[in-house]
Amino acid sequence: MPAPFDLQNHVALITGANHGIGAATARLLAACGAAVVVSYLRIPDPGDAAVPEVYRRHRAVDAASVLTAIQGQGGRAVALEADLADAGTPARLFNAAEEACGAVDILINNATGWVADTFVADPAGRFGHSQLRVSAKTIDQQFAVDARATALLIASSRGVMPRAAPRGAGL
C-alpha cells in the first residue's frame, strides 16, 4: 500500500513517541517519507493497581524499538529523551531536532504527564471520610507537560517551521 501522503523533505517532532499512539504516529510519518524526531521520557512506575501493567512497562522503555521499526523500513529517525516538565526542554528539543534532521515543520504534541492518582478515592481518608488522592504535585506534573509544554513547543516552533501550512489548510 502506498503512503497516504508525500512527506519527503519534511521533519516531524513527536513527543511521547516511545510507545502507543506517539510511536504509531512516528512510524506512519516516517513511512510517508518524513524524517522523524522521536521525543520520549522513560517513566519508571513502581506499581499502582490503577495503572495496567502493560502501560507501566511501555512508559518505562526508551525509543529503540520505534527507531528500529522506522530504520528497518528505510526511514530516517532519531530519538531524544527529554523531560517536558522542564520549561527549557521545548526550545532544546527544537534545537536538537534541527541539528539532527533539519528544521521541524510538523509538530505532534502527544506526551502526557498523567498520573494515576487523579480522582481515585482513598478509603483511608482523614476522619474516616473517603478523600480523593489528587495532590498539587500530580496536578502540577500533568499541567506542566500537557498544557505548559504544549504551549512552549508551539511557541518554540514559531519561525522554525518554514513550510507550515496556512491556517486551516489540510495535508
ABEGO torsion letter per residue (X at the ends): XBBABBABGBBBBBBGAABEAAAAAAAAAAAAGBBBBBBBBBBBBAEBAABBAAAAAAAABBAAAAAAAAAAAGBBBBBBBBBAABAAAAAAAAAAAAAAAEBBABBBBABBABBAABGBBBAABBGGBBBBABBAAAAAAAAAAAAAAAAAAAAAABGABAABBBBGBBX
